[in-house]
Structures are given as structure tokens and as C-alpha cells.
Amino acid sequence: MNSLSHESGPHPTHEITHEIDVRGLPPPEPMMRVLEAVAMLTAEDRLVAVTERRPLHLLAELDARGHRHRCEEMADGSWRTTITRSSSRERTCP
């Protein structure tokens, strides 16, 4: 299933959270779709990517592009990676 949705932050003119679910897609589709979505983010937006496994290749590419990311493993074994565009390098994924 692949979906992209968004919700407004506390103030409509500030941050928006987008979510993309790329579980079930064959490689390299999950990484390609997430990177396409990241490219469309503004500095105030964030993207939550839901993947079947820890997205090691995606994390390396996000680091190379200077984007911040935070990962968490979900109870069902899938991973949620929250990504924000940034020139600073803050890597908080295990």
C-alpha cells in the first residue's frame, strides 16, 4: 500500500506533516518515492515515511543530502522515519 497524506501543525502557516507509506513496494521504489517526497518539502514541513524495515540505504542518502531524520521501530516491525529538510547533520536513527 502506498499513500501520501498531510496534516497541519498547531498553526496553519507553520509546519505541515506529510506521511508516505511505502510498505509492500519492491526495492528501490520505497527509497525513490520517499526522496521524491522529501524534495517537495519546504523548510517548515516534515515527512513521515513508513517502511517495512529499517531504511539503511535511505538513511545514508538523507545524510548525504544533509537532511535530518529520526527513526523508530513500530510494534509490528515496520519503521517510521521522520524527515526534515536541513543543512545541518542531525542523525538520530539507530
C-alpha positions in Angstrom: 0.0 0.0 0.0 1.3 3.4 -0.8 -0.2 6.6 0.5 0.7 10.2 1.0 -1.3 12.4 3.4 -0.7 15.5 5.4 -1.9 17.4 8.5 -1.4 20.9 9.7 0.7 21.7 12.7 -0.5 23.9 15.6 -0.6 27.0 13.4 -1.8 26.7 9.7 1.0 28.9 8.5 3.7 26.7 10.1 4.9 23.2 9.8 2.9 20.6 7.9 3.5 16.8 8.4 3.2 14.6 5.3 3.1 10.8 5.6 4.0 8.3 3.0 3.5 4.6 3.4 5.8 2.6 1.0 5.4 -0.8 2.6 4.8 -3.6 0.0 6.8 -1.9 -2.8 9.8 -3.7 -4.3 13.2 -2.0 -4.0 14.2 0.6 -4.9 10.7 2.1 -5.1 10.4 2.9 -1.4 13.6 4.9 -1.4 12.8 6.6 -4.7 9.3 7.7 -3.6 10.5 8.9 -0.2 13.3 11.0 -1.8 10.8 12.5 -4.3 8.5 13.5 -1.4 11.4 14.9 0.5 12.4 17.1 -2.5 8.9 18.7 -2.3 9.2 19.7 1.4 9.6 23.2 2.5 11.9 24.1 5.3 9.0 24.1 7.8 7.5 20.7 6.6 8.3 17.2 7.7 7.8 13.8 6.1 7.0 10.6 8.0 8.0 7.6 5.9 6.6 4.2 6.9 8.8 1.3 5.6 8.8 -2.5 6.1 12.3 -2.5 7.5 15.0 -0.1 8.8 15.7 2.0 5.7 19.5 1.8 5.8 20.1 3.0 2.2 17.6 5.8 2.6 19.3 7.0 5.8 22.6 7.1 4.0 21.2 9.1 1.2 19.4 11.5 3.6 22.7 12.0 5.4 24.5 12.7 2.1 21.9 15.3 1.2 22.1 17.0 4.7 18.5 16.1 5.8 17.6 15.5 9.4 15.9 12.2 10.3 14.6 10.3 13.3 13.6 6.6 13.3 11.5 4.4 15.4 10.6 0.8 15.1 6.9 0.1 15.4 5.4 -2.9 17.3 4.6 -4.7 14.0 8.3 -4.5 12.9 7.8 -1.6 10.4 9.7 1.6 10.8 8.6 5.3 10.9 11.3 7.7 9.8 10.6 11.4 10.4 12.5 13.6 7.9 13.0 17.4 7.8 15.0 19.3 5.2 18.1 20.9 6.8 21.6 21.7 6.0 22.7 20.6 9.5 23.5 17.0 10.0 21.5 15.5 12.9 21.3 11.7 12.6 19.2 10.1 15.3 18.4 6.7 13.8 19.9 3.6 15.3 
